[in-house]
Amino acid sequence: MMIEVGTKLQTIYTGGRVTDDFIETIENYNDYSNLNIFAVRNPRELSACVPFDIDYATLIGFEERQQLLAGKYIQKIGYEPRFDRQLISVVLPLVDQNRLEGIIYIYYPLAKISELANQEVIFLIGSAFLFLIVIGFGIYKGIRHIMRPLSDLQLAVEQMSQGNYGVRVPVHSKDEVGRLSSTFNTMATSIQQEDEAQKTFLATVSHELRTPISYVKGYSEAIHNGMIEDAQQEETIQLIVREANRMERLTNELLQLARMENEQTDIELYPMPLAETLRDVQAIMSQQANKKNITLMLEVDDTLIVEANELKLKQIFINIIENAINYSYEQATVEVVAQSINHHAEIMIKDDGIGIASEDLAHVTERFYRVNKARSRADGGSGLGLSIVEQLVKQLQGTLEIKSEVNKGTVVKIRMPLMEE
């Protein structure tokens, strides 16, 4: 910067003797500059140009004079005895016809530069400290933002481990932590529903078994104690046998459900003729249908070969046809139709019975659900049949569809994949 300023000031000098006007111009510039600038005439007048008792020889030596005569400037950094301070300075020549008429001397105390540097260092340190405070506060807020939901999540997990499945975590954001909290709430809801379903299931099983056990125990004790007359003993024994059979059937169905839940999804499937299986089921169910004078009609395509398991497939058809017979009026007809639709075998079982109300239709495959609450347990079944059917159909990679209208009957459709040629 000094060299740039001095070079521009050199252009004011037009040659010849360094005039007072030139020196005054330099001094005027010095008043408005943050640098210290003065012009010096030839050696004899040096002492009159600066507020110090100096001469030309003390500012520049012989070698420096030769350099100035060549039109070059001089740079100095260090202690200057005549100024008694550390300086950074530039000396520029005023030369005319190989004669050194004077110099322009520009300097700046190094102490001021150090002070400025110190001020900047203090400013930088203060700024850095303030920056660290701001960053630290931001990190604290960020960590708190992350740790607070994690802390809530940990507390919720601890409460859930103690059996409080109703606990939920508040979701404050949509980031990874927020998604984790939402996933936890979804999991907690599923666990709570499963827990409630299990409690309901256990309560229902206990209720279902308590009644027949009470019958068997009560009537057995009555016979043993001679409280039932001989004429009524046969009827009482039949009642005991009926309730025992019902307990056995309920127990078997519960065991089957438990086994199906524990079984692997993939079971052994093999090609089998659907018509043969349906005719076997028709023969098995004919006796039960005849008791109510119900006609069991079968219409099946003999070419249908399905990938299935014979025992499980028979159980599906027996359960559905048995329901159709039980809930049909006497002298009614139950139709079983099997045909090929879109590379699948569709088996339709249709009755003209009492039907199912729309509010009950979505629940008929739930465990222990009874459509007709007024029917007794003896003639109303256990409420597990369609639940077992649904599980079996899933194991055979099929689908189950139930449509029904009250007093118009029910249509059950089962779709199963055909064997690939």
N, C-alpha and C positions, 0 to 999 in steps of 0.2 A: 504494500500500500504506500509505503514511504517512497519507493522508487517511482511508482506511478505518479504520485503527487509532485515529486521533485522534477520529473521529466516534463510535466506540463508547465511547471513554473519556469523551467529553463527556456521554454519557447518565448517567454516575455522578454528575455534579454536579447537585444538586437546587435550587440557588439560594442567595442570601444570601452571606455571607462564605465564602471558600475556606478550609476548615478544614484543620487539621494531618492529620486522618485521611484526607482526600482526597489531600493531597500525599503522605502515606505510601503510600496505595494506588497512586498513580502510580509512586512510587519502587519499590515491590514489583514492579509490572509491568515496570518498566525492568530489574530484575535478570534477568528471564527472556526479555527481548526482545533481538534483535540490533540494534534501533534505540536511539538515545539519546533518552530521553523525560524531561521534567520539567515540573512545574506551577509557575507563578509567580503570587503574589498581586498585590495592587495596587502601584503604583509604588514606594512607600516600602519594600517588603519584597523587592524583586527581588534585591538583592545578597545576601540570605541564602539564596536558593534554588539558586544555582549556584556551582560552585567557582571562579568568576572574579569580578573586581571590575567588575561591570557594573551598569547600572540600566535601568529600563524603556525610557528614551528611546533607548538604544543598540541595543536589539533591534528596536524598531518605531518608526517615525516618526509624524508627525501624520496623514498621509493613511492610513497603514496602520491607525492607531488608529480612524479613522472607519469604515474597512472592517470592522474587527473589531466595532465597536459595532453595525454593521448585521447582524451574525451571520454574516459571510462569513469563510472562512479565507484565509490568505495563503501563497503558494508562493514559495520563494526558491532560486535556484541560483547559486552563485558564492562569492567570497571574503567571509568574515565577519571583520572586524577583531578583535572581542572574542575570538573563538575562534582567530584567527590560522591559519585553514586554509580550504580550499575545502569548502563544504558544499552539501548539498541539504536543504532544511528546509521544514517546514509549521508554521504558527502557527494555532491554533484558539482562538476566544474563549470565555470563561466569562462570560456576560452575564446580569444579573438586573435587570429594570425599567430598561432603557436605561442601565445602569451596568456598566462593564467591571470585574468583580471580579477577573479574572485571565486567564491564558492557559495553554494546553498547548503546549509547544514540543517539536517532534520533529525530529531531524536525523540525518543520516548522512554521514560524511566521504566526499567524492568520491574521495579517494586509495584507500580500500578498494575502491570500485567499480572503479577503474582497475586495482588489483592483481588483483581478481577477474577482470576482463576480460582482463588480461594472462595470468593463469593459464589462463583458458579458451582464449585464443589459442594459448598454448603447448601446451595439451592438444589443441586442434584441429589445430595444425601437426604435433604428434607423431602424432596419429591419422591425419592425411592421409598422413604419411610412411610409417607402418606400412601403411596401406591401399594406397599405391602399391607398396610392397614386395610385399604379397600379390598385388595385381593383376598386377604385373610377373612374379612367379613363375608365376602362373596363365597369363599370356600366353606366357611362355617354355615352360611345359609343353605348352600347346596348340599352339604353333608347332612344338615338337619332335615332338609327336604327329602333326602333319600332315606335317612335312618328312621325318621318318624313313622312312615308307613311300614317299614321293616319291623320296627319295634311293635307297632300295632299288630302286624302279622304274627310275630313271635308270641305275643300275648294271646292272640286268638288260637294259635296252634296249641298252646299250653291248656287253654280252657277246653278246647275240643278233645285233647287227650284225656281230660278228666270227665268226659261224657257230655259236655255242653255243646250239642250239635247245632244249637240255634244261634251261635255267635257268628257275626259277620264283620268284615273289615271295610271301613269307609274308603271309597275310591276317590282320590283327589286329582288324578292326572290320567293322561292317556299314554304315558311312556311305559317302559318295560316294567317298572314297579307297579304302575296302575294296572297293567295287564295281568301281572302276577296276582294282585289283590282280587281282580275280577275272576281270575281262574280259581283262586281259593274259595271265593264266595260260591261259585258254581259247584265246586267240589263239595263244599259244606252243605249246600242245598241237596245234592244227590245223596250224601251220607245221611242227612237228616231224614230224607224221604225213605231211604232204605231201612233206616232204624225204625221209623214209624211203621213201615210195611212189615218188618220182622215182628215188632211188638203186636201188631194187629193179627198177623198170621198165627203167632203163638197163642194169643187170646182166643182166636177163632178155633184153632185145633183143640185147645183145652175145653172150650164150650161144646164143640162137636162130640168129643169123646166123653165128656162128663154125663151127658144125657143117657146114652146107651149103657154106660157103666152103672149109672144109678138104677136103670131098669133091671139090668142083669143082677146086680147086688140085692136090690130090694125084693124082687120076685123070688130069687134063690133063697134068701133068708125066710121069706114067707112060706115057701114050700117046706124048707127045713124045719121050721117051727110049727108046722101043721096048721097054718092060718088060712090056707086055701083048701076049699072043699075038693073032694075027689073029682067031681064033675067039671071043675074049672082048671084042674091041674094040666090037662092036655093043652088047653088054650094058652095057659101061662107058660108052659114049656116051649110052645111054638113062638111065643113072643120073645122069650129069652134067646132062642136060636136065631130069630130074625135080627135082634139087636146085636148079637155076637157076630153074625154075618156082616152086618153093616159096619161094625168096628173093624172087622178084618179087611173089608173092602176099602174103607177109609185109610187104614194103615198102609195097605198095599199101594194105594194111589199116592200117599205122601212119600213113601219110599221111592216110588217111580219118579216123582218130581225131583226128589233130592238127587237121584242117580243121573237124571237128565241134565241137571245143572252142573254136576261134576264131570259128566262125560265130555270128551273132546267134541268140538263142532263137527269134525270130519268123521263120519262113520262109514262102514263098509257098504257100498252101494253096488248093485249088480243088475244086469238086465233081467226083467221078469215080465210075463204076459199079464197085462192089467185085467183082461176079461176073466181069466181063471181065478184071480184073487177076488174079484167082485162076486163071482158066482159062489165061491166058498163062503164069503160073508153073507150072501143072500140065504144060503142054506142054514147058516148058524142063526140068523135072525128071524127065520120064517116062523119058528115055534112061538117066539115072543109076539110077532105080528099077528099070528092066528088067534092069540088070546083076546085081541081086541077087534077081530075080524077086519084087520087092515091088510090091504093088498100091497105087496112089495114088488114093484115093477122094475125090471132091469133092462136097459138098452145100452149096449156097449159094442164098440168096434173091436172085433177080434184081432185086428192087426196092430193094436197099440202095444208097444214094448217100452216100458219105462225103466229108468235107472233108479232103483229104490231098494228098500229092505222089506222083505215079505212080512215079518212079524210086526214091524212098526206100521206098515201100510194097513194091515188088517185091523190093528188096534184103532187107527184113525177112523176107518170106515165103520167099525162096530160102534164106536162112541157116538158118531154123528147120527147113524141110522137109529141107534137106540133112543137118542133124544127125539128124533123125528117121530118114532112110534109112541113114546111116552107122552108127548105133547100134542098128538093128533087125536081127533075124535074117532069114535068107533065107526067101522065100516068106511074109513077114509082110504086114501091111496098115498103111498110114499114112492116117489119116482127117483131112480138112480140112472143117470145118463152120462156116458163117457164118450168123448170124441176128441179128435185132434184139432187144435187151433194154434197156428203160428209156432209150429215145432214144439208144442207143449200138449200134454194130455190134460184136458179139463174134465173133472168129475163133478157133476152137479147132483146134489141130493135135495129134493124138493118135497115139502109136505104142505097140507092144507089145514094145519093145526091152529092153535090159539095165537101163534105169532109172538113177537117181542116188541115192546114199546120202544120208540126212538131214543128215549132217555136211558134205556137199559142196554141198548144194542152195543154201545162203545165199551161196556164193562163185562160182557158175557164171558170173555176169556180170562177175567181176573179170578184169582183163587177164592173159593168159597162164596162167589157171587151168585145169588139166586134171583131170577127175574120175578118169580111169583113168591113173594114173602109169606103169603098165606098158606102155601103148601107145607105139609109136614116134612120132617127130615126123612121119614120113611119112604115117602113117594116123591120127594123133591130132589133126591140125589145129594151128593156131597158138595156140589159146586166146584169140583175139580176137573170134571170131564173135558170141557172145552179148553181149559188151561193146559191140560196134558196134550190135547190135540194140537194146539198152537205150537207147543214145543216140538212135538214130533214132526209136524210139517216143516218147521225150520230146519230140523236135522236132515230131512230128506230134500232140502234145497227147493222147497215148494212155497206156495203162497196160499193163504186162507182168506176168503171173503165171505161175509155173512150179511144177507139182506133179509129184512122181515117187516111185516105189517101186522098189527093186532087184528086177530080174527080172520086173517087172510093167508097165514102160513109163513114159512121160512124157507129161504133158498141158501144153501151152503155150497160154495164153489172152491174146489181145490185144483190148483194148477201145478203140474210137475213136469220136469224136462223129459222129453222122449229120448230113447237111446239113439245116439248118432250112428248113421250107417257108415 
